[in-house]
Amino acid sequence: MKKNYFTVQNKVFFVLIIAALFSQQCVNAQEYVTVEASGYNEDVIANGVGTMNSSITNIVDSDSFCLLSEDWKLNAGDPDITVGLPENGVIPSQDIAGLSYQIGSPAAPYSDNNSLRLDNIGGGDERTLTLATPAIYTNLYFLALSGNGSANTTMTVNFDDNSSQSIENNVVPDWFGTGLPIEISGIGRGDVTLNNVETPADNPKLFRLEALIAPENITKPITSVTFTKIDQADQSVLNVLAFSGLTTDPALSINDSALASISVFPNPIKNLVTVSASQIIEELTLYNLLGQELFRLQPTTKNTTINTENLTIGNYILKAIINGDVSTYKILKD
């Protein structure tokens, strides 16, 4: 088995880097945050006491059904229903640790509009969610469903420099269907014509719709996301209930000019990590926390993707050399 040996200079370099990475509070792995936005145009979730129609402004589909909060009941003396969305509007992801969604506002999740609803039969309907505070994200995650069949939508991510990124052919399944990761299921639904609570096994479902920000846009604050419903023969109704984002990771740099010109994402990583720079990347080297070199590349391009499938879960250090300047980044494999 081949061993890696380091000079005293390299050992000192790694002692300094490791100490800085784990002593500075500002150097953290990326984190998932809920995103506050305006633009939700309908309330499709019945809550509190009273008829379903008195609590909502529209239904989820083009039939007669709405979603329910677990605190809904027709009369004050009625027993609690056995289904429904959590009263606080918080939906944790089923398979991404740390990711969750906030439907509506934390104070009153089901009292105001809580769905970006696109129902123009035949397509062409377009609506926009505008971020309360523009911010940089590497990934966006939307809590979505469709009524009356699956809905195809184009997402356009808009940035503060007036540029945009279009993400096409996003098919959101019917709320009784499959096709995207399921974030919550078996939540029941309400028939607004009868004020009747339906409890079909494992249905309805809310899904996770993901948007990956392209490398060239990774340093731009996002201002809004526009959804355009694509023409379909069915009568599908798209509903986007909430969204969250994966923030960028503050990086430790030996040279500020090099740091400003390079981005590494996603972080944490699963298998693939992309390194993007404004100048040619001369060299990339990955080390473990013992200072052992795992591999070295000379991309001679501005963008490259590294396969980390064979790495074990844990922290690593990526060293990049651009125009002679050195930057180092802590990355997490999970």
C-alpha positions as CSV (number, residue, x, y, z in Angstrom):
1,M,0.0,0.0,0.0
2,K,1.4,3.4,-1.0
3,K,2.0,5.8,1.9
4,N,2.1,9.6,1.8
5,Y,5.0,11.4,3.4
6,F,5.1,15.1,4.2
7,T,7.9,17.6,4.7
8,V,8.1,19.6,7.9
9,Q,6.8,22.6,6.0
10,N,3.7,20.7,5.0
11,K,3.1,19.5,8.5
12,V,3.3,23.0,9.9
13,F,0.9,24.1,7.1
14,F,-1.7,21.5,8.2
15,V,-1.3,22.2,11.9
16,L,-2.1,25.9,11.2
17,I,-5.0,25.0,8.9
18,I,-6.6,22.5,11.2
19,A,-6.3,24.8,14.2
20,A,-8.0,27.6,12.3
21,L,-10.7,25.5,10.9
22,F,-11.9,24.2,14.3
23,S,-11.2,27.3,16.4
24,Q,-13.0,29.9,14.4
25,Q,-16.7,30.1,15.0
26,C,-17.3,31.7,11.6
27,V,-16.2,28.6,9.8
28,N,-19.2,26.3,9.7
29,A,-20.6,23.7,7.4
30,Q,-23.5,24.8,5.3
31,E,-26.8,24.8,6.9
32,Y,-30.4,24.5,5.9
33,V,-32.7,27.5,6.6
34,T,-36.3,28.2,5.9
35,V,-36.9,31.1,3.5
36,E,-39.4,33.8,4.2
37,A,-41.1,35.0,1.0
38,S,-44.1,36.9,-0.3
39,G,-46.2,35.9,-3.3
40,Y,-48.3,33.0,-1.8
41,N,-51.7,33.7,-3.4
42,E,-54.2,31.3,-1.7
43,D,-55.0,29.7,1.6
44,V,-55.7,26.0,0.9
45,I,-55.3,24.6,4.5
46,A,-58.4,24.6,6.8
47,N,-57.7,25.2,10.5
48,G,-59.4,26.2,13.7
49,V,-63.2,25.7,14.3
50,G,-65.8,26.2,11.6
51,T,-66.6,25.1,8.1
52,M,-63.7,24.4,5.8
53,N,-64.8,27.0,3.3
54,S,-64.8,29.7,6.1
55,S,-61.1,29.0,6.7
56,I,-59.7,28.8,3.2
57,T,-59.7,30.9,0.0
58,N,-59.4,28.0,-2.5
59,I,-59.0,24.3,-2.7
60,V,-55.9,22.3,-3.6
61,D,-57.3,20.7,-6.7
62,S,-60.1,21.5,-9.2
63,D,-62.5,19.3,-7.4
64,S,-63.6,19.9,-3.8
65,F,-60.7,19.1,-1.5
66,C,-58.4,21.1,0.8
67,L,-55.6,20.3,3.2
68,L,-56.2,20.3,6.9
69,S,-54.3,21.5,10.0
70,E,-54.6,18.9,12.8
71,D,-56.5,21.5,14.9
72,W,-59.4,21.8,12.5
73,K,-62.8,20.8,13.6
74,L,-66.3,21.7,12.5
75,N,-67.7,22.4,16.0
76,A,-65.8,23.3,19.2
77,G,-67.1,20.2,21.0
78,D,-66.1,17.7,18.3
79,P,-63.2,15.3,18.9
80,D,-59.8,16.1,17.5
81,I,-59.2,14.8,14.0
82,T,-56.6,12.0,13.6
83,V,-54.8,13.5,10.6
84,G,-53.6,16.9,9.4
85,L,-50.5,19.1,9.2
86,P,-48.7,20.1,12.4
87,E,-50.3,23.1,14.0
88,N,-46.9,25.0,13.9
89,G,-46.6,24.5,10.2
90,V,-43.1,22.9,10.5
91,I,-42.5,19.9,8.2
92,P,-39.1,18.2,8.8
93,S,-37.6,16.4,5.8
94,Q,-37.8,12.7,5.8
95,D,-34.3,12.0,4.5
96,I,-32.2,15.2,4.7
97,A,-31.0,15.8,8.2
98,G,-31.4,19.5,9.2
99,L,-33.8,20.4,6.4
100,S,-37.3,21.5,7.3
101,Y,-40.0,23.8,5.9
102,Q,-42.1,26.5,7.5
103,I,-45.6,26.7,6.0
104,G,-46.9,30.3,6.4
105,S,-45.6,32.4,9.3
106,P,-44.4,30.7,12.5
107,A,-47.0,32.8,14.5
108,A,-50.0,31.9,12.3
109,P,-49.1,29.3,9.6
110,Y,-52.6,28.7,8.4
111,S,-54.3,32.0,8.9
112,D,-52.9,33.7,5.8
113,N,-52.1,32.6,2.2
114,N,-50.0,29.5,2.4
115,S,-49.9,28.3,-1.3
116,L,-48.4,29.6,-4.5
117,R,-51.3,28.1,-6.5
118,L,-51.2,27.8,-10.3
119,D,-54.4,26.6,-11.8
120,N,-54.6,28.0,-15.3
121,I,-55.9,24.9,-17.1
122,G,-53.9,24.5,-20.3
123,G,-50.7,26.0,-18.9
124,G,-49.2,29.4,-19.0
125,D,-49.9,30.5,-15.5
126,E,-47.0,32.2,-13.9
127,R,-46.4,33.4,-10.3
128,T,-43.4,34.5,-8.3
129,L,-42.1,34.1,-4.7
130,T,-40.1,37.1,-3.7
131,L,-37.5,36.6,-0.9
132,A,-38.0,38.9,2.1
133,T,-34.2,39.2,2.2
134,P,-32.1,38.3,-0.9
135,A,-29.5,35.7,0.0
136,I,-27.0,33.3,-1.5
137,Y,-28.0,29.6,-1.6
138,T,-26.4,26.6,-3.3
139,N,-29.7,24.6,-3.3
140,L,-33.4,25.4,-3.0
141,Y,-36.0,23.0,-1.7
142,F,-39.7,23.5,-2.3
143,L,-42.6,21.7,-0.5
144,A,-45.0,21.1,-3.3
145,L,-47.9,19.0,-4.5
146,S,-50.3,18.9,-7.4
147,G,-54.1,18.2,-7.5
148,N,-55.9,16.5,-10.4
149,G,-52.8,14.9,-11.8
150,S,-49.1,15.8,-12.0
151,A,-48.0,19.3,-13.0
152,N,-45.0,20.3,-15.1
153,T,-43.4,23.6,-14.2
154,T,-40.4,25.7,-15.1
155,M,-38.6,27.4,-12.3
156,T,-36.7,30.6,-13.0
157,V,-34.3,31.7,-10.2
158,N,-33.7,35.5,-10.3
159,F,-30.6,37.1,-8.9
160,D,-29.9,40.6,-7.7
161,D,-27.7,41.5,-10.8
162,N,-30.9,41.0,-12.9
163,S,-29.6,37.7,-14.3
164,S,-31.6,34.5,-14.0
165,Q,-31.3,30.7,-14.2
166,S,-34.1,28.6,-15.8
167,I,-34.7,25.0,-14.6
168,E,-37.1,23.2,-16.9
169,N,-39.2,20.0,-16.8
170,N,-39.9,19.8,-13.1
171,V,-42.8,17.4,-12.7
172,V,-44.6,17.6,-9.4
173,P,-46.7,14.5,-8.7
174,D,-50.4,14.3,-7.9
175,W,-50.8,14.4,-4.1
176,F,-51.9,10.7,-4.3
177,G,-49.0,9.8,-6.6
178,T,-45.2,9.2,-6.6
179,G,-42.2,10.5,-8.4
180,L,-40.4,13.0,-6.1
181,P,-39.1,12.5,-2.6
182,I,-42.0,12.4,-0.1
183,E,-41.6,14.8,2.8
184,I,-44.8,13.9,4.6
185,S,-47.7,11.6,3.9
186,G,-51.0,10.2,5.4
187,I,-52.1,13.8,6.3
188,G,-55.7,13.4,5.2
189,R,-57.8,15.9,3.3
190,G,-61.1,17.7,3.7
191,D,-64.1,17.6,1.3
192,V,-65.3,21.2,1.5
193,T,-68.8,20.4,0.2
194,L,-69.5,18.1,3.1
195,N,-67.0,19.2,5.7
196,N,-65.9,15.6,5.7
197,V,-62.4,14.5,6.7
198,E,-61.0,11.8,4.5
199,T,-58.1,9.5,5.8
200,P,-56.8,7.4,2.8
201,A,-53.9,5.3,3.8
202,D,-50.5,7.0,3.3
203,N,-52.2,9.9,1.4
204,P,-52.2,12.7,0.5
205,K,-48.4,13.4,0.1
206,L,-46.3,16.5,0.0
207,F,-43.1,16.3,-2.1
208,R,-39.7,17.9,-2.2
209,L,-38.8,19.7,-5.4
210,E,-35.2,20.7,-5.6
211,A,-33.4,23.4,-7.5
212,L,-29.5,23.3,-7.8
213,I,-27.9,26.7,-8.4
214,A,-25.4,26.6,-11.3
215,P,-21.7,27.2,-10.5
216,E,-21.7,30.6,-12.3
217,N,-24.5,31.8,-10.1
218,I,-23.3,30.4,-6.8
219,T,-22.1,33.8,-5.4
220,K,-25.2,35.8,-6.5
221,P,-27.9,36.7,-4.0
222,I,-31.3,35.2,-5.0
223,T,-34.2,37.7,-5.1
224,S,-37.1,35.6,-6.3
225,V,-38.2,32.4,-7.9
226,T,-40.8,32.3,-10.7
227,F,-42.9,29.3,-11.4
228,T,-44.5,28.8,-14.8
229,K,-47.0,26.0,-15.3
230,I,-46.3,24.2,-18.6
231,D,-49.2,23.2,-20.9
232,Q,-50.7,19.8,-20.2
233,A,-53.9,18.1,-21.3
234,D,-55.1,17.4,-17.7
235,Q,-56.5,19.8,-15.2
236,S,-53.6,19.7,-12.8
237,V,-53.2,22.4,-10.1
238,L,-49.7,23.2,-8.8
239,N,-49.3,24.2,-5.1
240,V,-46.0,25.3,-3.6
241,L,-46.4,25.6,0.2
242,A,-43.0,26.6,1.4
243,F,-39.3,26.6,0.6
244,S,-35.9,26.4,2.2
245,G,-32.3,26.9,1.1
246,L,-28.9,25.5,1.7
247,T,-26.6,28.4,2.7
248,T,-23.0,28.8,1.5
249,D,-20.1,27.9,3.8
250,P,-17.8,30.7,4.9
251,A,-14.3,29.5,3.8
252,L,-10.9,29.7,5.4
253,S,-8.4,31.3,3.0
254,I,-4.7,31.9,3.1
255,N,-5.1,34.5,0.4
256,D,-8.2,36.7,0.2
257,S,-8.0,37.3,-3.5
258,A,-8.0,33.6,-4.2
259,L,-11.0,33.1,-1.8
260,A,-13.0,35.7,-3.7
261,S,-12.6,33.9,-7.0
262,I,-13.6,30.3,-6.1
263,S,-16.6,28.4,-4.9
264,V,-17.0,24.8,-3.6
265,F,-20.4,23.2,-3.5
266,P,-22.4,21.5,-2.3
267,N,-21.1,21.3,1.2
268,P,-21.8,18.9,2.9
269,I,-21.4,16.5,-0.1
270,K,-22.8,13.1,-1.0
271,N,-20.7,11.9,-3.9
272,L,-19.9,14.8,-6.3
273,V,-18.4,18.2,-5.4
274,T,-18.0,21.0,-7.9
275,V,-15.2,23.6,-7.8
276,S,-15.8,26.7,-9.8
277,A,-13.5,29.7,-10.2
278,S,-13.3,32.9,-12.2
279,Q,-9.7,32.0,-13.3
280,I,-8.1,28.7,-14.4
281,I,-7.7,26.2,-11.5
282,E,-4.1,25.1,-11.5
283,E,-4.3,22.5,-8.9
284,L,-6.7,20.8,-6.4
285,T,-5.5,18.6,-3.6
286,L,-7.6,16.8,-1.0
287,Y,-6.3,15.9,2.4
288,N,-7.7,14.1,5.5
289,L,-7.4,15.7,8.9
290,L,-4.1,13.8,9.5
291,G,-2.6,15.8,6.7
292,Q,-2.4,12.8,4.3
293,E,-2.9,13.6,0.7
294,L,-5.8,11.6,-0.8
295,F,-5.5,12.8,-4.4
296,R,-4.2,15.7,-6.5
297,L,-5.7,17.1,-9.8
298,Q,-4.5,19.7,-12.3
299,P,-7.8,20.6,-13.9
300,T,-6.5,23.6,-16.0
301,T,-10.2,24.7,-16.3
302,K,-12.4,27.1,-14.5
303,N,-14.9,24.4,-13.4
304,T,-14.4,20.8,-12.4
305,T,-16.3,18.1,-10.6
306,I,-14.7,15.7,-8.2
307,N,-16.1,12.2,-7.4
308,T,-15.8,11.5,-3.6
309,E,-17.9,8.3,-3.7
310,N,-15.0,6.3,-2.1
311,L,-14.4,8.7,0.8
312,T,-15.7,7.8,4.2
313,I,-18.0,10.1,6.2
314,G,-16.1,12.9,7.8
315,N,-14.2,16.2,7.4
316,Y,-11.6,16.9,4.7
317,I,-9.5,19.8,3.5
318,L,-9.4,20.9,-0.1
319,K,-6.5,23.0,-1.2
320,A,-6.9,25.0,-4.4
321,I,-4.2,26.9,-6.3
322,I,-5.3,29.7,-8.7
323,N,-2.8,32.0,-10.3
324,G,-0.3,31.0,-7.7
325,D,-2.6,31.9,-4.8
326,V,-3.6,29.2,-2.3
327,S,-7.0,28.8,-0.7
328,T,-8.1,26.0,1.7
329,Y,-11.7,24.8,2.4
330,K,-13.1,22.5,5.0
331,I,-15.6,20.1,3.3
332,L,-17.9,17.6,5.0
333,K,-18.7,14.2,3.5
334,D,-22.0,12.8,4.8
